[in-house]
Amino acid sequence: MAITVVGSVAYDSIETPAGRRDRCLGGAATYFSLAASFFTDVRVIAVVGEDFGPRQQSVFDKRKIDTRGIERAAGKSFFWEGSYLENLNEAKTHKTDLNVFASFEPKIPDAYRDSEFLFLANIDPVLQRRVREAMPGVKLVAGDTMNYWIKDHRPALLEVLKGLDILLINDTEARMLAANNNLVQAARAVMAMGPSSLIVKHGEYGATLFHKAPANAEGTERTFRAPALPLEEVVDPTGAGDSFAGGFFGYLASQPEVTPAAYRNAMFYGSVMGSFAVERFGTERLQMLSRDEIDARFGAFRELTHLD
Amino acid sequence: MAITVVGSVAYDSIETPAGRRDRCLGGAATYFSLAASFFTDVRVIAVVGEDFGPRQQSVFDKRKIDTRGIERAAGKSFFWEGSYLENLNEAKTHKTDLNVFASFEPKIPDAYRDSEFLFLANIDPVLQRRVREAMPGVKLVAGDTMNYWIKDHRPALLEVLKGLDILLINDTEARMLAANNNLVQAARAVMAMGPSSLIVKHGEYGATLFHKAPANAEGTERTFRAPALPLEEVVDPTGAGDSFAGGFFGYLASQPEVTPAAYRNAMFYGSVMGSFAVERFGTERLQMLSRDEIDARFGAFRELTHLD
């Protein structure tokens, strides 16, 4: 089943201990859709400026991603500059230029309207909500957010959470959103705000999937922890979380039914896609990835965690 | 097979967000031997003062732990006071009184000499080495250490590492010992110092087992990650690492053969024992634990991590 994703398509200038890249293609929707495209059809809603050319377009085309919802506006694309020199787990932002994103009004192409899965990448919750409401027929909605929206745009974010099935955030964000330092208690508090499932990302330690308690005691939904792969070298952590989301949601959308087992496998595919993303700068690794490599790494994750 | 453990038997005064306990029984050898005693015979080498009475002795006796190697010296037992008010993952030490431990000269009872497993808990590496050398016949030696010894007693510690099969340390210690921030690279560097296996403990995110690369490509030893249980409440983190070590090494010693599969199961039993230890203050939870509870929780860890 097809996924529609709304989020940023952007340029990033990134510095890490492994080196530096200027103005490479980035943005949450870009990482998400590249990762998800290995599993299912993906349709993007975003806005770019006049600096988005054929070379950037071809990155999406090669993965057969539908970009009819990427609007071309006068001006420059969203730009982010950051570094990970002291801490690979957390970016230090040097510059954020919203540019054409400042006046972004998401428009949903008619061809996207039969999408059964919707992903609201990390953007202004007001926009997330607008897209959510414009697509009432979707079967499953997942979304991301960040500390900035949690702190300074809480009412708008709480409205979005009511319409989400799955929220993906990191440890710090979960604790901040719930105002509770215990992860289990924080997860319960966050799910009480709307989403029936919560994925908390732990960076190099993987991610945990929580579900609201099922209605009866025989419910087979359970808390599930996927590891991250211990990696010899992390070249660039940018986009790891969005690639996780793409692998997770892409796999889920590819399944005939959204079962608890499908959720668990999806967690592994999320970790797999995140582990590839950080091996090269920007989207380089996702662009040259094959499905065989993905399945081989899925096997490596199983070996890493399974007793037998 | 029997394990001999050398380490501290002590009194701890602990403050956590859940409350406070004054002078409860503690020490690395105490936690280790209680946890390991659910799997195999355990023999302790330690020193205590005149404040160690029948009530403390009975904690060991009830778990059939051999305490003939616990020397009674004139003076007071080792005393530690600390708190976890700001961060449950790291203790803030308020006071450390070595007391009788300052002049500890480990003596190995003859009855301990046929032990096939030896655990060197976190004490002065000079003492660790002395015990290691006094027991040349052991089959498998594991050990722990801490930042203090890594920073200020490095030459003595490096001597100990040469005689270890398995080292158990946390992330910070591994990175400090190897002077390398990448965990995979740090693990390889630490194993080059001696131990053929390394367990890096990640606190609430579990632990990773690394092995030296096997001699041929068919080697079945592999990196393995055990989770920690997402807990509703952590009452007191003191002794979690030592309880992990006790569960891990105790299970290993209980197996007819030390196979790669035994190592993986041992990692899970380590996590299981660590997860119990933190549920109550001090050794309270380990004292009232049953083997059935341990196996039920092992099942919960499997559910938490396994796809099927």
Contacts between the chains, C-beta under 8 A, distances in Angstrom:
chain1	res1	chain2	res2	distance
A	88	B	181	7.7
A	181	B	88	7.8
A	182	B	231	7.8
A	182	B	232	7.0
A	182	B	233	6.7
A	182	B	234	7.4
A	183	B	204	7.2
A	183	B	230	5.8
A	184	B	230	4.9
A	184	B	231	6.3
A	184	B	232	4.8
A	185	B	232	6.5
A	187	B	230	7.8
A	202	B	205	5.8
A	204	B	183	7.3
A	205	B	202	5.8
A	205	B	205	3.7
A	205	B	206	7.3
A	206	B	205	7.3
A	206	B	225	7.9
A	208	B	230	6.1
A	210	B	230	7.9
A	222	B	303	5.6
A	222	B	304	7.4
A	223	B	230	6.0
A	223	B	304	6.2
A	224	B	304	6.3
A	224	B	305	7.6
A	225	B	206	7.9
A	225	B	227	4.6
A	225	B	230	7.5
A	225	B	304	5.3
A	225	B	305	5.9
A	227	B	225	4.5
A	227	B	227	7.6
A	230	B	183	5.8
A	230	B	184	4.9
A	230	B	187	7.8
A	230	B	208	6.1
A	230	B	210	7.9
A	230	B	223	6.0
A	230	B	225	7.5
A	231	B	182	7.8
A	231	B	184	6.3
A	232	B	182	7.0
A	232	B	184	4.8
A	232	B	185	6.5
A	233	B	182	6.7
A	234	B	182	7.4
A	261	B	307	7.2
A	261	B	308	7.5
A	264	B	307	5.2
A	265	B	307	6.1
A	268	B	307	6.8
A	302	B	307	6.9
A	303	B	222	5.6
A	304	B	222	7.4
A	304	B	223	6.1
A	304	B	224	6.3
A	304	B	225	5.3
A	305	B	224	7.5
A	305	B	225	5.9
A	305	B	305	4.9
A	305	B	306	7.4
A	306	B	305	7.4
A	306	B	306	5.8
A	306	B	307	7.5
A	307	B	261	7.2
A	307	B	264	5.2
A	307	B	265	6.1
A	307	B	268	6.8
A	307	B	302	6.9
A	307	B	306	7.5
A	308	B	261	7.5
